[in-house]
Amino acid sequence: MGIRVCKFGGSSVADADQLRKVRAIIEARADRCFVVPSAPGKRYSADEKVTDLLYRADSATRSPDPKGLAFDQIFDLIAERYRKIVSDLGLAYDLDPALADVHAKIRGGAGPDYAASRGEYLCGLIVARLLDRPFVDPADMIVFDAKGRFLPEETQTRVADRLGREKSGVVPGFYGAQADGSIKTFSRGGSDMTGSIVARGVGAELYENWTDVSGLLMTDPRIVERPRTIPSITYRELRELSYMGATVLHEEAIFPVRIAGIPVQILNTNAPEDPGTRITAAGHDAVPAGRVTGIAGRKDFTIIALEKTLMNAEIGYGRRLLSVLERHGLSWEHMPSGIDTLSIILKSDAVDGKLDQLLADIREACQPDSIDVEKGIALVATVGRGMSHQPGTAARLFGALAGAGINIRMIDQGSSELNIIVGVENADFERTVRAIYAAFASAPRN
């Protein structure tokens, strides 16, 4: 039997009722050996996440709290949250010594990384007691250098050695430690990263990421009502959708399992019978011809379009343009071109306050016949491995937009044929997403 690593998000560990669901999920399969919990999330819409309370508590040791509470008052909210979980679970467990230690260290100036990490740490202690499994502190395995940079290979060696001595365990997410022992956190959402690291370290056959939705959705539910769940997706497709703004996994979280070839399953703690979404290096299902996996996009881009006769014959033209961007510290998002035209697409907030000088420098370096600027552009990516080499996919997409009366300002298709990106006015963004979704999501729901 293989090993499964189960990461549970904040909503899955928000209170005792949710933690009972976690216990039932773990006990349902003997191969669910290692558990990676987040800090307790919101129990209801007006609630505050424990991590946010911990950041507030740390800040209150240096400056007044925006809500007017003293440090001890904020920490009491945190402590009572954990005590209630222990009490409601009926655990014979005294968490007060751990709470007192955390209280003293935050008050003593341990810093925001230490404070924020204690949400996962304290939750991990409770989950370990609830499941009767060893507690393994990631500070002993996950390594950052003196500048706070994550050291992946040293980490994986330590994780494999430490967890190789355990048949099961609970490893809190979100943090590790520097060489001097000081706690260092990943960016927000880093519990996904911890789960991925643990899965690679123990050679898991599957990394289960438990959350409050039954898999990844084909598009943003705030734009399209009840979009379909994606049954399977590749790492490459996930990367494309994540880059274009889809809320999926923490951006770096897929890399440890991707390197090891470990699939990921996105599952719902509140509906564990739902199949969720499988993420793999290469799709193992039979992909329907022309199938679109997902649709995602972002607003507020600027297009700078250059035109010059015989541009294609002028050696080094693109290099000169890109060198101007480099001098201004700008990275480009896309660069569609024609025989005598070249456009660069930039995030609008990146060029705010420097556009006039940027244009002047482009004119000096590239000497275009004309240069035009279009602001307020939204980019929408249609992503799917089933699109490759399928006649009519682009026609279907553009026909849908024409039928909706949407004017396309830019088209870009990657060489992999994994996606087609269109640029439209910001005001047409939501209509564009809906039109594309309607064109490609006509199959029955799963």
C-alpha positions in Angstrom: 0.0 0.0 0.0 1.3 3.5 -0.9 1.3 6.6 1.2 -1.1 9.6 0.9 -0.3 13.0 2.4 -3.3 15.0 3.3 -3.2 18.8 3.6 -6.2 20.5 5.2 -6.9 24.2 4.6 -8.1 26.7 7.2 -11.8 26.1 6.6 -11.2 22.4 7.2 -9.8 23.0 10.7 -11.9 26.1 11.7 -13.6 24.5 14.6 -14.3 21.2 16.4 -17.0 20.1 13.9 -14.7 20.5 11.0 -11.9 18.6 12.8 -14.3 15.7 13.4 -14.7 15.6 9.6 -10.9 15.6 9.3 -10.6 12.7 11.6 -13.3 10.7 9.7 -11.5 11.3 6.4 -8.1 10.2 7.8 -9.7 7.1 9.5 -11.5 6.1 6.2 -8.2 5.1 4.6 -5.2 3.4 6.3 -2.8 4.9 3.7 -3.6 8.5 4.7 -0.4 8.5 6.8 0.8 12.2 7.1 -1.4 15.2 7.8 -0.5 18.8 7.2 -2.9 21.2 8.9 -3.3 25.0 8.3 -4.3 27.4 11.0 -8.0 27.7 11.8 -9.8 29.8 9.3 -13.1 31.6 9.4 -16.1 29.9 11.0 -18.5 32.4 9.5 -18.3 35.4 7.2 -17.6 38.0 9.9 -15.1 35.8 11.7 -11.4 36.5 11.7 -8.7 34.0 10.7 -6.4 32.9 13.5 -3.3 33.9 11.4 -4.7 37.5 11.0 -5.2 37.6 14.8 -1.6 36.5 15.3 -0.3 39.2 12.9 -2.4 41.7 14.9 -1.0 40.5 18.2 2.5 40.8 17.0 1.9 44.3 15.6 0.3 45.4 18.9 3.6 44.8 20.7 5.0 47.8 18.7 2.1 50.0 17.7 -1.6 50.6 18.5 -4.0 48.0 17.1 -6.4 49.4 14.5 -9.3 48.0 16.4 -8.2 49.4 19.7 -7.3 46.2 21.5 -4.2 45.7 23.6 -1.8 42.8 22.9 -3.2 40.7 25.8 -6.8 41.2 24.6 -5.9 40.0 21.1 -4.0 37.0 22.4 -6.9 36.1 24.7 -9.1 35.8 21.5 -6.6 33.4 20.0 -6.2 31.4 23.2 -9.9 31.0 23.7 -10.4 29.9 20.1 -8.0 27.0 20.6 -9.3 26.2 24.1 -12.8 25.9 22.7 -11.7 23.5 20.0 -10.0 21.3 22.6 -13.0 21.4 24.9 -15.6 20.8 22.1 -13.6 17.8 20.9 -13.6 16.4 24.4 -9.8 16.0 24.4 -8.0 15.4 27.6 -5.3 17.8 26.6 -3.8 20.9 28.4 -2.8 23.3 25.7 -2.1 26.2 28.2 1.7 25.5 28.5 2.1 25.9 24.8 -0.2 29.0 24.7 1.9 30.5 27.5 5.1 29.9 25.7 3.7 31.5 22.5 2.4 34.4 24.4 5.8 35.1 26.1 7.8 34.8 22.8 5.5 37.1 20.8 5.5 39.7 23.6 9.2 39.3 23.8 9.7 40.3 20.2 10.1 37.0 18.4 8.7 38.7 15.3 5.9 38.4 12.7 7.1 35.2 11.2 7.2 33.4 14.5 3.8 34.9 15.5 2.1 33.9 12.3 3.5 30.4 12.3 2.0 29.6 15.7 -1.5 29.3 14.1 -0.4 26.1 12.3 1.8 25.0 15.2 -1.0 25.1 17.8 -3.5 23.5 15.4 -0.9 20.8 14.7 -0.6 19.9 18.4 -4.4 19.5 18.6 -4.6 17.5 15.4 -1.8 15.2 16.5 -3.6 14.5 19.8 -7.0 14.1 18.0 -5.5 11.5 15.6 -3.1 10.0 18.1 -0.2 10.5 15.8 3.4 11.9 16.3 3.7 15.7 16.1 6.7 16.6 13.8 7.8 20.2 13.9 8.7 21.5 10.4 11.2 23.8 12.0 13.4 20.7 12.3 13.2 19.9 8.6 12.3 22.8 6.4 15.3 25.1 5.9 15.8 28.7 4.9 19.1 30.5 4.6 20.2 33.6 6.6 18.5 35.8 4.0 15.2 34.0 4.3 15.5 32.1 1.0 14.0 28.6 0.9 16.6 25.8 0.4 14.6 23.1 -1.4 17.2 20.3 -1.8 18.5 20.5 1.8 14.9 20.6 3.0 14.0 17.5 1.0 16.9 15.5 2.4 16.0 16.4 5.9 12.3 15.7 5.4 13.0 12.3 3.9 15.4 11.4 6.8 13.1 12.7 9.6 9.8 11.3 8.3 11.4 8.1 7.1 11.5 7.2 10.7 7.8 7.6 11.2 4.9 5.5 9.9 2.5 8.4 10.3 2.6 12.0 11.6 1.2 15.5 11.8 3.4 18.3 10.3 2.1 21.8 10.6 2.1 23.9 7.4 3.4 27.3 6.5 6.8 27.5 8.2 10.4 26.2 8.7 13.5 27.7 10.3 16.8 29.4 9.5 20.1 28.0 10.6 20.0 30.0 13.8 16.7 28.4 14.7 14.6 31.5 14.0 11.2 30.7 12.5 10.6 31.7 8.8 7.3 31.4 7.0 6.4 30.9 3.4 4.2 33.5 1.8 0.5 33.4 2.7 -0.9 30.1 1.5 2.3 28.3 2.2 0.7 25.4 3.9 0.2 24.0 0.4 3.9 24.2 0.0 4.5 22.3 3.1 2.1 19.6 2.0 3.9 19.3 -1.3 7.3 19.1 0.4 6.1 16.4 2.8 4.6 14.4 -0.1 7.9 14.4 -2.0 9.9 13.7 1.1 7.9 10.5 2.0 7.6 9.4 -1.7 3.8 9.6 -1.6 1.7 8.1 -4.3 -0.9 10.9 -3.9 -1.0 14.4 -2.3 -4.6 15.2 -1.2 -5.3 18.9 -0.8 -8.5 19.2 1.2 -10.4 22.5 1.1 -14.0 23.7 1.0 -14.7 23.3 -2.7 -15.1 20.0 -4.7 -12.1 20.6 -7.0 -11.0 23.4 -9.3 -13.7 25.3 -11.2 -13.6 25.9 -15.0 -13.9 29.6 -14.4 -14.5 32.3 -11.8 -17.9 31.6 -10.0 -18.2 35.4 -9.4 -18.6 35.8 -13.2 -20.3 32.5 -14.3 -23.0 31.0 -12.1 -22.1 27.5 -11.0 -19.3 26.7 -13.4 -18.3 23.1 -14.0 -15.6 21.4 -11.9 -12.5 20.4 -13.8 -12.1 16.6 -13.5 -8.4 16.5 -14.4 -5.8 19.1 -15.3 -2.0 19.0 -16.0 0.6 21.0 -14.1 1.2 23.0 -17.3 -2.5 23.9 -17.6 -2.6 24.8 -13.9 0.4 27.1 -14.3 -1.3 28.9 -17.2 -4.6 29.4 -15.3 -2.8 30.4 -12.1 -0.7 33.0 -14.0 -3.8 34.5 -15.5 -5.4 35.0 -12.1 -7.3 31.8 -11.3 -7.4 31.1 -7.6 -6.0 27.6 -7.4 -3.1 26.4 -5.4 -0.3 28.5 -3.9 1.9 29.3 -6.9 5.0 27.5 -5.7 3.2 24.6 -4.1 3.1 22.3 -7.1 6.8 22.3 -7.8 8.0 19.6 -5.2 5.3 17.1 -6.3 5.8 18.0 -9.9 9.5 17.2 -9.7 8.7 13.9 -8.1 5.8 13.0 -10.4 3.3 12.8 -7.6 -0.3 13.6 -8.6 -2.4 16.0 -6.6 -6.1 15.6 -5.8 -8.2 18.6 -4.8 -11.0 17.4 -2.5 -13.8 18.9 -0.3 -13.7 18.3 3.4 -17.4 18.9 3.6 -18.2 16.5 0.7 -15.5 13.9 0.8 -17.4 11.6 -1.6 -17.0 14.1 -4.5 -14.3 13.1 -6.9 -12.6 16.6 -7.0 -9.9 17.5 -9.4 -6.8 15.4 -10.3 -3.6 17.3 -11.2 -0.9 15.3 -13.0 2.2 15.8 -15.2 0.3 14.5 -18.2 -3.4 13.9 -18.4 -4.3 10.2 -18.0 -7.9 10.6 -19.0 -9.1 10.5 -22.6 -9.2 14.2 -23.4 -12.2 15.1 -25.7 -11.1 16.8 -28.9 -11.2 20.5 -28.5 -11.9 20.4 -24.7 -11.2 23.6 -22.8 -9.9 23.0 -19.3 -10.4 26.4 -17.9 -10.9 30.1 -18.6 -9.2 32.9 -16.5 -8.1 36.4 -17.0 -7.1 39.7 -15.5 -7.8 43.4 -16.1 -5.7 46.5 -16.3 -3.0 45.9 -18.9 -1.4 48.5 -21.3 -0.4 47.7 -24.9 2.4 49.6 -26.6 2.2 48.9 -30.3 5.1 49.8 -32.6 5.0 49.9 -36.4 8.0 50.2 -38.7 8.5 49.4 -42.4 10.8 46.4 -42.9 11.0 45.8 -39.2 11.4 42.1 -39.8 14.6 42.7 -41.8 16.2 44.9 -39.1 18.5 42.7 -37.0 18.3 43.3 -33.3 15.1 45.3 -33.3 13.3 43.2 -30.7 16.5 43.2 -28.5 16.7 47.0 -28.5 13.0 47.2 -27.4 13.5 44.7 -24.7 16.6 46.4 -23.5 14.6 49.6 -22.9 12.2 47.6 -20.7 15.1 46.1 -18.8 16.5 49.6 -18.0 13.2 50.6 -16.6 12.9 47.4 -14.5 9.9 46.2 -16.4 8.9 42.6 -17.4 6.6 42.1 -20.4 3.6 39.8 -20.2 3.1 39.1 -23.9 4.7 40.2 -27.2 2.6 39.5 -30.3 4.1 40.6 -33.6 3.6 40.9 -37.4 5.9 41.6 -40.3 6.2 45.3 -39.6 4.5 45.5 -36.2 5.5 44.5 -32.6 3.4 45.0 -29.5 4.4 44.6 -25.9 1.8 44.1 -23.2 2.6 45.4 -19.7 0.8 45.5 -16.4 -0.7 49.0 -16.1 0.4 49.5 -12.5 4.0 48.7 -13.5 4.1 51.6 -16.0 2.2 54.2 -13.9 4.3 57.3 -13.5 7.0 56.2 -16.0 5.0 55.8 -19.3 6.1 59.1 -20.9 9.8 58.4 -20.3 9.4 54.8 -21.4 7.9 55.9 -24.7 10.6 58.5 -25.2 13.3 55.9 -24.7 11.6 53.4 -27.0 11.4 56.1 -29.8 15.1 56.8 -29.3 16.2 53.2 -29.3 13.9 51.8 -32.0 12.9 54.7 -34.2 9.4 53.4 -35.0 7.3 54.9 -37.8 4.5 55.1 -35.3 3.8 54.1 -31.7 0.4 53.7 -30.1 -0.7 53.1 -26.6 -3.9 51.4 -25.4 -4.8 51.4 -21.8 -7.5 49.6 -19.9 -7.0 46.2 -21.6 -8.1 42.9 -20.0 -6.5 39.6 -21.0 -8.6 36.4 -21.0 -6.9 33.0 -21.5 -8.7 29.9 -22.7 -6.6 26.9 -21.6 -6.8 23.3 -22.6 -4.6 20.4 -23.7 -7.5 19.1 -25.8 -7.3 22.2 -28.0 -4.0 21.3 -29.7 -4.3 20.5 -33.4 -8.1 20.5 -33.2 -9.6 22.2 -36.2 -12.2 24.8 -35.4 -11.3 25.6 -31.8 -10.2 29.2 -32.5 -13.1 29.7 -34.9 -15.5 28.6 -32.1 -13.9 31.0 -29.6 -13.8 34.0 -31.9 -17.3 33.2 -33.2 -18.6 33.3 -29.6 -17.0 36.7 -29.0 -18.4 38.1 -32.3 -21.8 36.8 -31.4 -21.6 38.6 -28.1 -20.5 41.9 -29.9 -17.1 41.9 -28.2 -14.3 43.7 -30.0 -11.0 41.9 -29.8 -8.0 44.2 -29.4 -5.2 41.6 -29.3 -4.7 37.8 -30.0 -1.8 35.7 -28.8 -1.4 31.9 -28.9 1.5 30.1 -27.3 3.7 27.8 -29.4 2.5 24.9 -27.3 -1.1 25.6 -28.5 -2.1 25.1 -24.9 -3.9 28.4 -24.7 -5.4 31.3 -26.7 -5.2 34.7 -25.1 -7.4 37.6 -26.2 -7.2 41.2 -25.2 -10.4 43.1 -24.8 -11.5 46.4 -23.1 -11.7 46.2 -19.4 -15.5 46.8 -19.6 -15.9 43.7 -21.7 -14.0 41.4 -19.4 -16.9 39.6 -17.7 -18.9 39.3 -21.0 -15.8 37.8 -22.6 -15.4 35.1 -20.0 -19.2 34.3 -20.1 -19.2 34.0 -23.9 -16.2 31.7 -24.0 -17.5 29.6 -21.2 -20.9 29.2 -22.9 -19.2 28.1 -26.1 -17.0 25.4 -24.5 -19.0 24.2 -21.5 -22.0 22.8 -23.1 -21.2 19.2 -22.1 -23.2 17.7 -19.2 -22.0 18.4 -15.7 -20.0 15.7 -13.9 
